[in-house]
Amino acid sequence: MRIGNINLLSGQMTFPSTQNPSGGANILDDYEEGTWSPVLKFGGSATGITYATQSGYYTKIGNFVFFQLAIALTSKGAETGSATISIPIVSKNTGDAWGGVTYNYVSFAIGTGRITNGATIIQTDTQETAFADNSYIIASGFYMTE
C-alpha cells in the first residue's frame, strides 16, 4: 500500500529532491543522505595539495546536517596560513550555526575547529606548519543550515 511518499509494504518513506517547506514546526519536510569530497585549504588556497583519501558522508534531517570525513594527504602543498576543511551544505547564516566538530583521529596536534556561519567550511586555528605530507584527519560533526 502506498500513501503519498510512504510505502507501507517496503517500509520506505521518500522525500522529493527539492525541499517542500511546510509551515508546521512538527512536520519533517526534508531528509537527505549523500557524499562529498572534503577539500583542505591553507590560507584559502589548495595549491599543490594531493590526497590518498578524500571522502565524506552526510545526513541532513530538517535543518541539521551530520557529517563524517576522512582526509589523508600525499602532499600538503606549498601554501601557508590556517587550515580550513569544506563541509557539504551551507551552514546557517544568521546567529550561530550551532555546530561542533570532533577530531576522531589525527596524525598531528590539531587545534579547535568551528563551523563558519553562512559558509561551507570548518575554520581551524591550526597552521600549515602542523601538517606533513602524510597527515590524516578523521572527523565528525554537526551544524544547522537554513
Secondary structure, DSSP 8 states (H G I E B T S, - for coil): -EETTEETTTTEE---SS----S-TT----EEEEEE---EEETTB-TTEEEEEEEEEEEEETTEEEEEEEEEEEEE-S--SEEEEE-SS----SS----EEEEEEESS----EEE-TTSSEEEEEEEGGG--TT-EEEEEEEEE--
